């Protein structure tokens, strides 16, 4: 009986993932934000600002690629909050409740679809960066570690966005709640070395989750030692993921309970 229940849950989740991906494919705005915006950010930072920024790397594109990947993940995950609010306000949850499916898998569908969008966007960013002269020194194990870190971060951010979507009452409100996810990478080592920032920002930039995440990805790609930065980034991502998952599921149960 337990195996049957698990099988149904997995099947329902896959159905919700397919539904969310279909919605993304049919939304031109979502496609542009998910895939074209990261590439535009990479081009803007590299060609408009890169010449004026000294990072100690031969090419600014080598320094900025991890930052653009993390920033684009924030943009992609923020759409999850809006999608969750839309489902809650247009009556689709009540329709799911009348069907032989677990309505809570709606959240899983949005999160997994968000992760797929972000991984595709990451692959596009890296591909364009190669064309622009990006030459990472990473081997197969380093690339695997980078993929794992990025995927874990995307999952954590997507569940956090889903939790914010449960709090918000309108799509506009959901966008406002996710603003900090888009802003946080700028106050980190994503685009400039922390030591070039005003001293008052140093404690914030050094002790937020984005900086160890970016330093880990950057070090793995460039073949530089990362020390304990990878474990710090892992701890941040796992902590955010677990807390966000529990909050999102709890709020969903309360908000949809009859």
C-alpha atoms as a printed R data frame, in Angstrom:
    type eleno elety resid chain resno       x      y       z
1   ATOM     1    CA   UNK     A     1   0.000  0.000   0.000
2   ATOM     2    CA   UNK     A     2   2.853  2.375   0.888
3   ATOM     3    CA   UNK     A     3   4.597  1.614  -2.414
4   ATOM     4    CA   UNK     A     4   1.386  2.353  -4.298
5   ATOM     5    CA   UNK     A     5   0.987  5.679  -2.487
6   ATOM     6    CA   UNK     A     6   4.577  6.657  -3.283
7   ATOM     7    CA   UNK     A     7   4.053  5.686  -6.919
8   ATOM     8    CA   UNK     A     8   0.948  7.862  -7.169
9   ATOM     9    CA   UNK     A     9   2.767 10.774  -5.541
10  ATOM    10    CA   UNK     A    10   5.651 10.517  -8.005
11  ATOM    11    CA   UNK     A    11   3.242 10.254 -10.927
12  ATOM    12    CA   UNK     A    12   1.284 13.290  -9.715
13  ATOM    13    CA   UNK     A    13   4.499 15.276  -9.267
14  ATOM    14    CA   UNK     A    14   5.667 14.438 -12.796
15  ATOM    15    CA   UNK     A    15   2.302 15.543 -14.143
16  ATOM    16    CA   UNK     A    16   2.631 18.863 -12.315
17  ATOM    17    CA   UNK     A    17   6.191 19.315 -13.590
18  ATOM    18    CA   UNK     A    18   4.991 18.753 -17.157
19  ATOM    19    CA   UNK     A    19   2.168 21.243 -16.590
20  ATOM    20    CA   UNK     A    20   4.558 23.928 -15.291
21  ATOM    21    CA   UNK     A    21   6.995 23.397 -18.171
22  ATOM    22    CA   UNK     A    22   4.150 23.695 -20.688
23  ATOM    23    CA   UNK     A    23   3.112 26.986 -19.090
24  ATOM    24    CA   UNK     A    24   6.680 28.248 -19.402
25  ATOM    25    CA   UNK     A    25   6.881 27.255 -23.065
26  ATOM    26    CA   UNK     A    26   3.633 29.061 -23.816
27  ATOM    27    CA   UNK     A    27   4.694 32.243 -21.993
28  ATOM    28    CA   UNK     A    28   7.009 34.370 -24.120
29  ATOM    29    CA   UNK     A    29   7.780 36.639 -21.172
30  ATOM    30    CA   UNK     A    30   8.865 33.691 -19.023
31  ATOM    31    CA   UNK     A    31  11.058 32.333 -21.802
32  ATOM    32    CA   UNK     A    32  12.745 35.704 -22.268
33  ATOM    33    CA   UNK     A    33  13.425 36.144 -18.561
34  ATOM    34    CA   UNK     A    34  14.633 32.576 -18.117
35  ATOM    35    CA   UNK     A    35  16.938 32.306 -21.136
36  ATOM    36    CA   UNK     A    36  17.702 35.645 -22.767
37  ATOM    37    CA   UNK     A    37  18.096 37.829 -19.679
38  ATOM    38    CA   UNK     A    38  21.096 35.905 -18.274
39  ATOM    39    CA   UNK     A    39  22.880 36.195 -21.621
40  ATOM    40    CA   UNK     A    40  22.133 39.918 -21.806
41  ATOM    41    CA   UNK     A    41  23.493 40.387 -18.273
42  ATOM    42    CA   UNK     A    42  26.671 38.533 -19.209
43  ATOM    43    CA   UNK     A    43  27.175 40.735 -22.276
44  ATOM    44    CA   UNK     A    44  26.426 43.952 -20.384
45  ATOM    45    CA   UNK     A    45  28.718 43.265 -17.442
46  ATOM    46    CA   UNK     A    46  31.546 42.007 -19.637
47  ATOM    47    CA   UNK     A    47  31.548 44.551 -22.440
48  ATOM    48    CA   UNK     A    48  30.132 47.671 -20.761
49  ATOM    49    CA   UNK     A    49  31.580 47.442 -17.253
50  ATOM    50    CA   UNK     A    50  34.354 44.867 -17.475
51  ATOM    51    CA   UNK     A    51  36.965 47.243 -18.856
52  ATOM    52    CA   UNK     A    52  36.674 49.498 -15.803
53  ATOM    53    CA   UNK     A    53  36.799 46.736 -13.173
54  ATOM    54    CA   UNK     A    54  40.068 45.240 -11.934
55  ATOM    55    CA   UNK     A    55  39.591 41.748 -10.500
56  ATOM    56    CA   UNK     A    56  43.039 40.217 -10.814
57  ATOM    57    CA   UNK     A    57  41.931 37.838 -13.568
58  ATOM    58    CA   UNK     A    58  43.196 37.987 -17.174
59  ATOM    59    CA   UNK     A    59  39.660 38.525 -18.483
60  ATOM    60    CA   UNK     A    60  36.680 39.930 -16.653
61  ATOM    61    CA   UNK     A    61  34.424 37.284 -18.223
62  ATOM    62    CA   UNK     A    62  36.327 34.656 -16.201
63  ATOM    63    CA   UNK     A    63  35.470 36.506 -13.006
64  ATOM    64    CA   UNK     A    64  31.851 37.368 -13.802
65  ATOM    65    CA   UNK     A    65  30.459 34.063 -15.124
66  ATOM    66    CA   UNK     A    66  29.725 32.574 -11.650
67  ATOM    67    CA   UNK     A    67  28.002 35.806 -10.607
68  ATOM    68    CA   UNK     A    68  25.780 35.844 -13.681
69  ATOM    69    CA   UNK     A    69  24.854 32.187 -13.121
70  ATOM    70    CA   UNK     A    70  23.787 32.878  -9.536
71  ATOM    71    CA   UNK     A    71  22.004 36.118 -10.460
72  ATOM    72    CA   UNK     A    72  20.065 34.446 -13.273
73  ATOM    73    CA   UNK     A    73  19.041 31.683 -10.858
74  ATOM    74    CA   UNK     A    74  17.429 34.373  -8.714
75  ATOM    75    CA   UNK     A    75  15.505 35.751 -11.668
76  ATOM    76    CA   UNK     A    76  14.375 32.285 -12.694
77  ATOM    77    CA   UNK     A    77  13.334 31.247  -9.202
78  ATOM    78    CA   UNK     A    78  11.398 34.464  -8.616
79  ATOM    79    CA   UNK     A    79   8.908 33.364 -11.277
80  ATOM    80    CA   UNK     A    80   7.987 30.432  -9.043
81  ATOM    81    CA   UNK     A    81   6.373 32.759  -6.500
82  ATOM    82    CA   UNK     A    82   4.256 34.402  -9.190
83  ATOM    83    CA   UNK     A    83   3.190 31.022 -10.607
84  ATOM    84    CA   UNK     A    84   2.191 29.765  -7.152
85  ATOM    85    CA   UNK     A    85   0.094 32.876  -6.472
86  ATOM    86    CA   UNK     A    86  -1.632 32.544  -9.845
87  ATOM    87    CA   UNK     A    87  -2.584 28.949  -9.081
88  ATOM    88    CA   UNK     A    88  -3.895 29.888  -5.645
89  ATOM    89    CA   UNK     A    89  -6.014 32.769  -6.892
90  ATOM    90    CA   UNK     A    90  -7.488 31.378 -10.116
91  ATOM    91    CA   UNK     A    91  -9.233 28.401  -8.538
92  ATOM    92    CA   UNK     A    92  -7.031 25.666  -9.990
93  ATOM    93    CA   UNK     A    93  -6.166 24.279  -6.540
94  ATOM    94    CA   UNK     A    94  -9.847 23.631  -5.822
95  ATOM    95    CA   UNK     A    95 -10.068 21.807  -9.143
96  ATOM    96    CA   UNK     A    96  -7.080 19.658  -8.216
97  ATOM    97    CA   UNK     A    97  -8.723 18.819  -4.879
98  ATOM    98    CA   UNK     A    98 -11.725 17.397  -6.742
99  ATOM    99    CA   UNK     A    99  -9.463 15.084  -8.750
100 ATOM   100    CA   UNK     A   100  -7.657 11.910  -7.716
101 ATOM   101    CA   UNK     A   101  -4.313 13.676  -7.324
102 ATOM   102    CA   UNK     A   102  -2.392 15.224  -4.465
103 ATOM   103    CA   UNK     A   103  -2.871 18.972  -4.876
104 ATOM   104    CA   UNK     A   104   0.267 19.637  -2.824
105 ATOM   105    CA   UNK     A   105   2.354 18.263  -5.695
106 ATOM   106    CA   UNK     A   106   1.554 21.549  -7.421
107 ATOM   107    CA   UNK     A   107   4.414 23.097  -5.442
108 ATOM   108    CA   UNK     A   108   6.782 20.311  -6.464
109 ATOM   109    CA   UNK     A   109   5.851 20.870 -10.090
110 ATOM   110    CA   UNK     A   110   6.664 24.569  -9.914
111 ATOM   111    CA   UNK     A   111   9.959 23.975  -8.105
112 ATOM   112    CA   UNK     A   112  11.210 21.257 -10.452
113 ATOM   113    CA   UNK     A   113  10.171 23.265 -13.520
114 ATOM   114    CA   UNK     A   114  12.047 26.257 -12.099
115 ATOM   115    CA   UNK     A   115  15.134 24.091 -11.614
116 ATOM   116    CA   UNK     A   116  14.967 22.847 -15.209
117 ATOM   117    CA   UNK     A   117  14.648 26.406 -16.536
118 ATOM   118    CA   UNK     A   118  17.605 27.551 -14.464
119 ATOM   119    CA   UNK     A   119  19.840 24.660 -15.488
120 ATOM   120    CA   UNK     A   120  19.116 25.374 -19.156
121 ATOM   121    CA   UNK     A   121  19.866 29.067 -18.563
122 ATOM   122    CA   UNK     A   122  23.136 28.123 -16.846
123 ATOM   123    CA   UNK     A   123  24.173 25.975 -19.803
124 ATOM   124    CA   UNK     A   124  23.383 28.867 -22.178
125 ATOM   125    CA   UNK     A   125  25.410 31.336 -20.086
126 ATOM   126    CA   UNK     A   126  28.440 29.035 -20.042
127 ATOM   127    CA   UNK     A   127  28.139 28.388 -23.788
128 ATOM   128    CA   UNK     A   128  28.033 32.103 -24.610
129 ATOM   129    CA   UNK     A   129  30.896 32.734 -22.169
130 ATOM   130    CA   UNK     A   130  33.030 30.240 -24.101
131 ATOM   131    CA   UNK     A   131  32.375 32.220 -27.264
132 ATOM   132    CA   UNK     A   132  33.443 35.388 -25.414
133 ATOM   133    CA   UNK     A   133  36.757 33.845 -24.362
134 ATOM   134    CA   UNK     A   134  35.940 32.081 -21.105
135 ATOM   135    CA   UNK     A   135  38.426 29.252 -20.610
136 ATOM   136    CA   UNK     A   136  37.811 27.354 -17.332
137 ATOM   137    CA   UNK     A   137  40.461 25.072 -15.904
138 ATOM   138    CA   UNK     A   138  37.981 22.668 -14.329
139 ATOM   139    CA   UNK     A   139  38.202 18.931 -14.830
140 ATOM   140    CA   UNK     A   140  35.265 16.469 -14.871
141 ATOM   141    CA   UNK     A   141  35.058 16.288 -11.060
142 ATOM   142    CA   UNK     A   142  35.139 20.072 -10.714
143 ATOM   143    CA   UNK     A   143  32.401 20.456 -13.322
144 ATOM   144    CA   UNK     A   144  30.314 17.855 -11.484
145 ATOM   145    CA   UNK     A   145  30.812 19.750  -8.224
146 ATOM   146    CA   UNK     A   146  29.792 23.026  -9.901
147 ATOM   147    CA   UNK     A   147  26.636 21.399 -11.290
148 ATOM   148    CA   UNK     A   148  25.782 20.011  -7.850
149 ATOM   149    CA   UNK     A   149  26.276 23.350  -6.098
150 ATOM   150    CA   UNK     A   150  24.232 25.263  -8.671
151 ATOM   151    CA   UNK     A   151  21.424 22.681  -8.630
152 ATOM   152    CA   UNK     A   152  21.276 22.712  -4.825
153 ATOM   153    CA   UNK     A   153  21.155 26.511  -4.806
154 ATOM   154    CA   UNK     A   154  18.424 26.579  -7.448
155 ATOM   155    CA   UNK     A   155  16.326 24.071  -5.502
156 ATOM   156    CA   UNK     A   156  16.767 26.061  -2.287
157 ATOM   157    CA   UNK     A   157  15.877 29.323  -3.998
158 ATOM   158    CA   UNK     A   158  12.886 27.803  -5.788
159 ATOM   159    CA   UNK     A   159  11.411 26.438  -2.554
160 ATOM   160    CA   UNK     A   160  12.054 29.793  -0.888
161 ATOM   161    CA   UNK     A   161  10.239 31.481  -3.752
162 ATOM   162    CA   UNK     A   162   7.360 28.997  -3.430
163 ATOM   163    CA   UNK     A   163   7.101 29.837   0.283
164 ATOM   164    CA   UNK     A   164   6.962 33.547  -0.568
165 ATOM   165    CA   UNK     A   165   4.262 32.792  -3.101
166 ATOM   166    CA   UNK     A   166   2.222 31.214  -0.322
167 ATOM   167    CA   UNK     A   167   2.509 34.420   1.738
168 ATOM   168    CA   UNK     A   168   1.717 36.818  -1.100
169 ATOM   169    CA   UNK     A   169  -1.871 37.501  -2.140
170 ATOM   170    CA   UNK     A   170  -1.217 38.898  -5.622
171 ATOM   171    CA   UNK     A   171   1.374 38.341  -8.376
172 ATOM   172    CA   UNK     A   172   2.623 41.877  -7.783
173 ATOM   173    CA   UNK     A   173   3.093 41.118  -4.100
174 ATOM   174    CA   UNK     A   174   4.980 37.929  -4.958
175 ATOM   175    CA   UNK     A   175   7.351 39.901  -7.176
176 ATOM   176    CA   UNK     A   176   7.979 42.315  -4.318
177 ATOM   177    CA   UNK     A   177   8.736 39.514  -1.871
178 ATOM   178    CA   UNK     A   178  11.364 38.026  -4.198
179 ATOM   179    CA   UNK     A   179  13.152 41.331  -4.806
180 ATOM   180    CA   UNK     A   180  15.875 40.567  -2.259
181 ATOM   181    CA   UNK     A   181  16.800 37.370  -4.155
182 ATOM   182    CA   UNK     A   182  17.599 39.519  -7.177
183 ATOM   183    CA   UNK     A   183  19.450 42.157  -5.159
184 ATOM   184    CA   UNK     A   184  21.601 39.960  -2.889
185 ATOM   185    CA   UNK     A   185  24.211 38.966  -5.544
186 ATOM   186    CA   UNK     A   186  25.114 42.621  -6.080
187 ATOM   187    CA   UNK     A   187  26.236 42.898  -2.443
188 ATOM   188    CA   UNK     A   188  28.667 40.000  -2.783
189 ATOM   189    CA   UNK     A   189  31.785 39.081  -4.720
190 ATOM   190    CA   UNK     A   190  29.706 38.339  -7.817
191 ATOM   191    CA   UNK     A   191  30.792 41.299  -9.946
192 ATOM   192    CA   UNK     A   192  33.538 43.118  -8.027
193 ATOM   193    CA   UNK     A   193  36.006 42.083  -5.293
194 ATOM   194    CA   UNK     A   194  34.606 42.766  -1.831
195 ATOM   195    CA   UNK     A   195  37.634 44.874  -0.858
196 ATOM   196    CA   UNK     A   196  36.652 47.474  -3.482
197 ATOM   197    CA   UNK     A   197  33.307 48.094  -1.738
198 ATOM   198    CA   UNK     A   198  32.794 50.668   1.046
199 ATOM   199    CA   UNK     A   199  33.990 49.208   4.334
200 ATOM   200    CA   UNK     A   200  30.496 49.360   5.823
201 ATOM   201    CA   UNK     A   201  29.376 46.731   3.281
202 ATOM   202    CA   UNK     A   202  32.206 44.295   3.958
203 ATOM   203    CA   UNK     A   203  30.496 42.416   6.836
204 ATOM   204    CA   UNK     A   204  27.318 42.023   4.768
205 ATOM   205    CA   UNK     A   205  29.112 40.864   1.624
206 ATOM   206    CA   UNK     A   206  31.376 38.461   3.505
207 ATOM   207    CA   UNK     A   207  28.694 36.839   5.662
208 ATOM   208    CA   UNK     A   208  25.784 36.305   3.307
209 ATOM   209    CA   UNK     A   209  25.166 32.974   1.509
210 ATOM   210    CA   UNK     A   210  25.840 34.274  -2.009
211 ATOM   211    CA   UNK     A   211  29.531 35.049  -1.512
212 ATOM   212    CA   UNK     A   212  30.719 31.540  -0.476
213 ATOM   213    CA   UNK     A   213  28.535 30.083  -3.204
214 ATOM   214    CA   UNK     A   214  30.110 32.264  -5.889
215 ATOM   215    CA   UNK     A   215  33.632 31.818  -4.541
216 ATOM   216    CA   UNK     A   216  33.155 28.048  -4.603
217 ATOM   217    CA   UNK     A   217  31.922 28.018  -8.198
218 ATOM   218    CA   UNK     A   218  34.612 30.476  -9.295
219 ATOM   219    CA   UNK     A   219  37.385 28.500  -7.619
220 ATOM   220    CA   UNK     A   220  36.224 25.192  -9.073
221 ATOM   221    CA   UNK     A   221  35.986 26.636 -12.590
222 ATOM   222    CA   UNK     A   222  39.350 28.383 -12.488
223 ATOM   223    CA   UNK     A   223  41.242 25.589 -10.747
224 ATOM   224    CA   UNK     A   224  41.935 27.602  -7.604
225 ATOM   225    CA   UNK     A   225  41.670 26.167  -4.058
226 ATOM   226    CA   UNK     A   226  38.355 26.913  -2.332
227 ATOM   227    CA   UNK     A   227  39.249 25.872   1.211
228 ATOM   228    CA   UNK     A   228  36.147 25.437   3.376
229 ATOM   229    CA   UNK     A   229  34.090 27.789   1.181
230 ATOM   230    CA   UNK     A   230  32.376 24.860  -0.519
231 ATOM   231    CA   UNK     A   231  31.170 23.427   2.782
232 ATOM   232    CA   UNK     A   232  29.889 26.821   3.889
233 ATOM   233    CA   UNK     A   233  27.981 27.220   0.634
234 ATOM   234    CA   UNK     A   234  26.604 23.677   1.002
235 ATOM   235    CA   UNK     A   235  25.437 24.379   4.554
236 ATOM   236    CA   UNK     A   236  23.697 27.607   3.516
237 ATOM   237    CA   UNK     A   237  21.906 25.914   0.610
238 ATOM   238    CA   UNK     A   238  20.778 22.901   2.617
239 ATOM   239    CA   UNK     A   239  19.574 25.122   5.460
240 ATOM   240    CA   UNK     A   240  17.582 27.392   3.140
241 ATOM   241    CA   UNK     A   241  16.189 24.375   1.274
242 ATOM   242    CA   UNK     A   242  14.959 22.538   4.355
243 ATOM   243    CA   UNK     A   243  13.469 25.588   6.069
244 ATOM   244    CA   UNK     A   244  11.804 26.814   2.868
245 ATOM   245    CA   UNK     A   245  10.375 23.382   2.064
246 ATOM   246    CA   UNK     A   246   8.815 23.012   5.513
247 ATOM   247    CA   UNK     A   247   7.390 26.552   5.446
248 ATOM   248    CA   UNK     A   248   6.012 26.203   1.912
249 ATOM   249    CA   UNK     A   249   4.284 22.884   2.611
250 ATOM   250    CA   UNK     A   250   2.935 24.080   5.958
251 ATOM   251    CA   UNK     A   251   1.539 27.293   4.496
252 ATOM   252    CA   UNK     A   252   0.046 25.399   1.558
253 ATOM   253    CA   UNK     A   253  -1.784 23.042   3.913
254 ATOM   254    CA   UNK     A   254  -3.127 25.906   6.005
255 ATOM   255    CA   UNK     A   255  -4.140 28.070   3.071
256 ATOM   256    CA   UNK     A   256  -5.927 25.328   1.163
257 ATOM   257    CA   UNK     A   257  -7.546 23.600   4.132
258 ATOM   258    CA   UNK     A   258 -11.326 23.673   4.100
